[in-house]
Amino acid sequence: MMKNPLGELVGEPLFDIRHATVYRETQCVLKDVSLSIPIGCSTVLLGPNGSGKSTFIKLLTRELYPVVKEKTSIRLLGQETWNVWDLRRQLGMVSADLHDDYSGATPGMEVVLSGFFSSIALYDHLAISLYQRARSYEVMERLGVASLKDQPYAHMSTGEQRRMLLARALVHEPRTLILDEPTTGLDVSACFQYLEILRQFMRDGGTVILVTHHLHEIPPEINRVVLLKDGRIQDDGPKREVLNEHSLSALFGAPVELLHRHGWFQVVPAKTV
């Protein structure tokens, strides 16, 4: 066991990134980033658009790699080297990119089943077991989308699509979910339903890594906050210490007033004279 930045006893590192610099084409997006998050420490990576959040996600899922330097290393679940498909079966992932990747004609059941294979479609060579179909239906039922198992993806609402993708992420029973702005495009009711599912996942012992620029997406169960701006970590620590009007005004480049109620946070424009 080890202690996280909150002083809590937690498990071994989920990931440990040391001195990672990442380019996308000719642009340096992450600049000498070092961050370690243990299993059991649900964390939000918060930053404005263009801060490097999506690049950070792609670093974890092995879609992007850092510049090779002597002090640079990335260990995921204790390993530096992974078969990317094996890694993706260890982590449940929902992102805006994934949301847009599915063909509109794909039935709901196939969206969820594809989670067993870390794929975007079910190909002819894949053998689908009775267990996999039963497990997929079970998860869809738990998330309230079982009635959409035969519905084409394009005929679902945004909220239904997001829950279907969450079912895809949960179908192989990962202990960690990585979520990239999961409630974007959802109305208030769908947003609340989605966040309640995430809260229950954490209450049941799962770890959530949430990447967002929306404070209202941060459930009370997440206690650690990492602020990312211009490809660098601006602050890292307990939520009540890191989320303050000074740090958030600097992060977003605008004066804000911070609201806090029942464990939830939100910002509004600061009063001007």
N, C-alpha and C positions, 0 to 999 in steps of 0.2 A: 504494500500500500504506500501511497505518497500523498502529499498535501498539494492542493491546487492553489491558485492565487487568492482564493477566498479563505484559505486556512482550513479547508475541509479535507478529510481523508477520502481519497478516491482511488480508482484503479490505475492500471498502467496507461501510458499515453495512447490515445486514439490516433493522434498524429503529432509528430515533432518535426517542425520545419526550421532549418537553420540557414540564415543568410541567403535567402532565395531572391534572385533577381530574374524577372520574367519579361520577355519581349513578345509583343504581338506585331508581326511584320517588323517595322523599323522603330516602333514606339516602345519605350520602356514603361511597363504598366505597374509592375511590383518592384520595389527598390529595397534590396537587402532586408527582406522581411524574415523575422524569426518569431515563431509562435508555437507553443506546445499546449495541447488541450488533452486532459486525461479522460478516459472512459468514465462516464458518470457526471461529467461537468458540462451540463447543457449551457451553451454559449451563443450569444448573438454577435455577429460581425456587422457593425452598423457604419454606413457611410453614404455620401451623396453619389449620384450618378457619375460615372467616370472615375471613381476612387480606386477601382481594381477589384471589386467584390466578385464579379463573374469570373475574372481571371483566377482569383483565389480558388473558387470552386473547381475550375478546370485543372488546377494544379493538384487538387485532392483526388480527382477522378482520372488522373493520368492522361487528360486530353492535351495538356501543355506541360512542358518541362522547364526547369530553371536553367540559366546559364551555368555551365560547368565551371566551378571554381573550387579551390582547395578546401575552403571552410563550408561549402554548401552541401547540405544533405536533407533528404526528406524520408522520414520513416512513417509508415502507416501501419497501425496495429503491430508495431514492433519490427516490421520488415522494410528494407529499402527496395527490394525487388519483388514485383508482383506480376502475375498474369493479370492483365487488366480486366478480363472477364470474371476471374475469381474474386478480384477486389470489389467489383461492382455488385457481386452477390452478397458481400459482407455489409454493404452500405445501401440503405434505401435512399433514393435520390428523386427529388421533384424540382424541376427548374422551368423557367420560361422557354428555354430552347426545347426541352422535352415536350412541353405543351404544344409547341408548333410542329413537332416532327411527325406526328401521327397522321396518316391518311384519313380524310373525312369519312371514308367508307368502312373503316375498321370497327367491328362490333366491340361493345364494351368488354365482353368476356376475353376477347383476343388482346385487348389493351392490357388487361390484368395478367393474363397468362404469359405475356411477353416478358414480365418481370422475372420469371424463372430462368430466362435465357439472356437477360441483359440486352435484349434486342428491341427493335422498333416494330417488328412484324413477326408473324409466325411463318417460317419457311417450311417448305414441303418435307425437308429432311428431319425436322424436329418431331420427336415422339412425345406426345402429350399423354401423361398418365391420368388414370381416374383420380388419384390423390391430388394431382395438380389442379384438375377441374373442380374437385370438391373444395379444396383450399381456396381457390380463387372466388368461388361463389360465397364461401363462408366470410371472407374478408369484405367482399362487396356488400353482403347483407349487413355486416357490422357497421359499414359506412353509409348505409342507406341508399345504395345504388344497384342492388341486385336486380331490380325490375328493369334495369337498362342493359342487361347482359347481351341482348341482341340488337340494341339500338346503335345505329351508326354514330361514330364519334362526332361528326359534324352536326348531328341533330340534337346534341346535348347542350345544355347551358354551360357557361364558363365554370360555374360552381360545380356542376355535375362532372365536367371534364377533370377539374382539379381533384375531386374526390376519387375519380376513377384512377388517376395517376398516383394518388396516395395509396390506393389499394394495390396498384402495381408495385409500389415501393415496399409495402408491408407483407406481400404475399410469401416471401421467403423468410419471414420472421427475423429481420435484422434488429440488432440492438441499438443501431444508430441511424438517425434520419438526417440527411443534409437537404435543406430547403432554401431555395433561392426565391425570395419575395413571393411566398406561396399564396397570398390573398389578393394579389393584383388582379383587377377586373371583377372581383366579387362584390355583390351588394352586401349591405350590413348583416342581414340574416345569415347569408352563406358564409361570410367572413367569421361570424361568431361560431357557427357550427364547425367550421374547419379548425379554428383555434382550440375549440373544446376537445376535438379529437387529438390534437397535438398535446394538450395538457394531460389527457388520460394516458397517452403513450409515456410521458415523463413520469407520471405518478406510478406507472407500472414498472418503472426501473429503466426505461429507455433513455438514450442520450440524443439530444437534438442540437444540431449546428444550424443556426438560422442566419441567413445572409439577407440583409434588407436595408432600405433607407426609410422605412416606415416604423415609427415608434409604436404605433398601435398594434403592430404584429407581434410585439414581444410579450409572451405570456408571463404571468407572475412566477412560474416555476423556473424560468431562466434567470440565473443570478449573476452570471459573468458577462461583461460587455467589453468588446474590443472595438475601438474606433479606428476606422481606416479612412485616410484622406490622401489624395495624390500619390497613391501607391505605397504609403508608409503607415505604420501603426502610430496613431496619435496618442492613444491611451488604452489601458487594459486593466481591468480590476472589477470589484464588486459593483453591481448595478447602481446601488444607492450612492456610491461615491463617484462613479464615472458619468452617470446621467445627471448633469447639472446645467444650468442655463449658460454658464460661461463656456464649458466645453462644447456644448451643442451649437451655440452661436458661432464658435470658431469652426466647428466641423462643417456646418452647412453654409457658412458665409453670410449669415443674416441674423439679426438680433431676434431671439425667441424667448418666449415665456414657457416654462415647463409646468405641466399639470400632472398630478399624480392622484389616483383614486383606486382603491381596492386592488392594489398591486399592479395596475396598468399605468402606462405613461403616454402622454401626448404633448405636442408642442403647438403653440399658437403664436402669431406675431407679437413681439414685445410692444408694450405701449410706447408711443412716441409723444413727446411734448408738443 
